[in-house]
Structure formats: C-alpha cells, structure tokens
Amino acid sequence: MTDENVENGKLLLDLAFPYRLDAAGGTSRACLFLLHGSGVDETSLLPLAKRIAPGATLVAVRGRVPQEDGFRWFERITPTRFDQTSILAETAAFGQFVAKVGDRHGIDPAGAVFLGYSNGANLVSSLMLLHPGMVRAAALLRPMPVLDQAPATDLRGTRTLIVAGAADETYGPFAPALVRLLSEHGAEVDARIISSGHEVGDPDAAIVRQWLAGSAAVAQAS
C-alpha cells in the first residue's frame, strides 16, 4: 500500500497539505486519514488512531490555517460560525490532495476511513457533501454542520459514525442537526452520545474500533 521510498513518519511537505505517513505496523490493509482539531497539528490524533486500528496505515494531515501554536482546517468567524469561502477552498484543495496521496502510496480513498475530530471532522463532512464519492467511511468525533448551504448530494453507500459529547456545550447541541443532514442525503449514520465534553479519549477509541469492525463485516457480506 505504501511507497517504500517515503521515510516512515517523516513530515512530507511536497503536496498541498503537510502530512505524515505512519505504516509502522504493517499488519493490516486498513488505512485511516486523520484530520486533527483546532490549534494542534497532525500528530495529535496518532495515539488515538493507533488504539483504534493497530497496524493500519495512517495518513496524518495538517490543516493549512494557522491558529495559536497549531493549525485548523478553515477560517472561523465565531466558535460556531465559519467562513464559507474558506470552507469551499480548503475542502476542494483537500480533495485534490487525497487523490494525489492515493496515487503516490497506492491507497484507494474509497476504501479508507476518514477520522476527524472537531474542526477536522467538519472538514470531512464538508468533503462528503461537496465532493460526493470520495469518502465512503467517516468517523466524526465532536462534529457540527458548517455549510450554510449544503448541495443536493447523494450519500447513499457512505457509512458515517458521529460521536458527540453530552457535556460538550459548544458543539454538542449541533450534532443532531448534522445527523439529520447526512441522513437526509442518504448516508448510513450511526450516532452516539457519550458522557464526555469536547475532549476525546478511550471511550471514543472503543466506539470507533467497534464501528470499524461492524463496517468491515457489512462490507464483506455485501
């Protein structure tokens, strides 16, 4: 699946988004694209992803918009309102990046899982709606809808896990709207609420791991 000429774990800067390819396990054909939350970088989701899918190839990507000491995926106006021009531009650029990563490393995006947290999850849901067919499996942790106008996208055949935090006062109240939005567009949505705030941890890893196992079983049977 991976290009042996690419140094494992090294920050690669020659595509539109900086990223690291972690294929140290090498025991699984699974691949996860990791999209971090606001104010951190591409390394922040690696420990969680390794608990979720040991041995999987991980593509940890860095958002391009600076925020404090880290990065985010698109510009925001308030914590729950976002610059639509920035969303459209960054989502389109990320879609092109995914295709190039796939060509370089022999990864089929349609067979990968897109794991996003907070702002990263919001980029994934935007990619699903704006560029249908690229994402077939998405695990969205603490997401909310960010598009002011969602296109009439057909998301049938797309499996989506949404995990909201019961004590997440900022994003939690918006999670049901995203569940409805993706469901109305045809996505198969598994929505969970856990006793957590906006942070993620072991309960999320357990839920995503269980969901991935179920998704794999369904895919093999279909």
N, C-alpha and C positions, 0 to 999 in steps of 0.2 A: 504493500500500500504506500510505503514511503520512499522518498528519494534518498538513497544511501549517501549521496554526495552532500546532503544537508546535515550540518552538525546538530545532533540531537540537543534540544533545549536552548539553543542559541537564539538571541533576538535577531530576527531577519527583517531587514529594512528596505528591501528592493521592490516591494509591491506597495499598493496604495495604503495599506494598513500594516503597521508593525505587528509581528506575530512570532510565537514560539511553537515549534512542533515537538511534542513530547511523545516519543514512541518507545520509551524505555522498557515498558512491559513486554510488548511484542507477542503476547499470548492470545490476543483477541483480534477479530476483524472489525470490531466496533470502532467508530470514530465519533468524537464529540467536538463540535465547535463551541468554544467558551467565550461568552461576552460578559464582561465584568460590570459592576455597578459604578456609580459616580465617585470620582475623587480618588480612585485607585488605579491599578494597571492590570495588565494581562496575567500576572502571576497570582492574583488574589483568589481565583476560582480553582486553581490547580489542586490544592489539597482536597477540596470538596469533590471535585471530579474524580480523583483517584480513589476516593471512598465509594463513589457511585459505580464506577466502571473500572476496576483494576485490570490493567493490561490493555486497555483501549488506547488507540492513538488519539491524542488531544491536540487540538489546534487552538491555542490560547491567543486571542486577538486583542489589540489595544485600540480603544477609541481615539479619535483624532482631535477632539475638542478639549483643550486644557481646562482643568478645574482644580484649584488649590494645588496640592502637591501631586495630583494624579490627572486622570482623564475621564471624559464622558463621551457619549456617542453622538449627541446633537445638542444644540443650544436650548436653554430653557429661559422662560420669561418669569415664571414663579415655580415653586416646587411641583405644581401640578398643571402648569400650562407651558407649552413648548413651541418653539419657533418652527412653523410648518415648512418654510423654505429649507431650513437646516435639516429637518427630518427627511424631506424628499431627496435632497442632495446626498446626504450621508448614507441613506438606505440604498440608493442607486449605486453609489460607489462600492458599498459593501457587497452588493450582489455581484458586481463585476470581479471583486476581489475573491469571493468564494469560488467562482468559476476558474480563476487563474490558479488558486491553490489546489483545486481539484485536478487540473491538468498537470501541475507540477508534481504532485505527490501521489497521483493515481487514486484520488478519493472521489467517490461519487456523492455529490451533495445530497441527492435524493435518498441515499442510504445512510446518511449521517444524522446525528441528533444535535440540535442546536439548543444548548443550555445557556440561558440568560438570566441574569439577576438584576432586578430593579431597572435602571436605565438600559442595561444590556438586554433585558427581557423585552423592554419596549421597542428596541431596535429590531429584535427578532419578530415580534408581532407585526411591526410595520413592514418588514420584508415579506412576511406571509401574505399580507393584504395587497401590497403594491407590486410584488413580483411573484405571482402565484406559480406553484410548481417547483420552486427552488427548495423550499422547506417542506419536508414530509413528516418530520417528527420534531416537536419542540417541547422543551421543559422550561416553563416560565416561572421563576421564583420572584414573588412580590411585584407583579406587574400591574400596569393600569393602561387603559386605552389612551393614545396620544394624538391620533389623527383627528383633525377637526371634521374631515370628510373622508370616509372610507369608501373606496371604489366597490363596485358590484363584482366582487371576486368570488370564484368558485373554489372553495377549500375542501371539497369532498376528497377523501383519501388522505387527509392530513390529520395526524394524531397529535393532540396537544394536552399537556399536563399544566395546570395552573395551581400554584400553591401560594395561598395568601396567609398572612399572619393576623390572628384575631386581635392582637394588641397593636397592629400597625396602623396608627392613627392617620398617617399621611396617605399611603397607597391602598390600605385595606378596604376602605369604603368604595373604591373604584373597581375592585376586582370583579364583582358581579357583572358590571357593565361590559367588561372585556369578555367574560364567559358568554354573555348573550350575543355580543358582536360576532365572535368567532363561530359560535353555534349557528347563528342565523346565516352565516356564509357557508355552512356545510361542514365545518371542521368537527371531528370527533373530539370532544373536550371532556377531560377528567378533572374536575375542580375539587380541590381540597382546602380546608382551613385548619391551621394548627395553632396551638397556644403559644404563639411567638409574636415578637414585634417585627420590625423591618429586617432584623438580622437573620442570617441563615446558619444552619448548623446540622448536627447529626440527624434530627428528625427529617429534615429536607432530604438528606442523602438517602435515608432509608426509603422514603416515599418514591423518590426518583428511581432508585435501584429496583424497587418492586414494579414500578410502572414500566420500566425498560424491559424487564423480564416478561411481563404480560404482553407488551407490544411485539416483542420478538416472537412469542408463541403465536400471536394472531397473524403476524406476517408469514410465518412458516406454514400456517394452516390455510392461508388464502391463496 
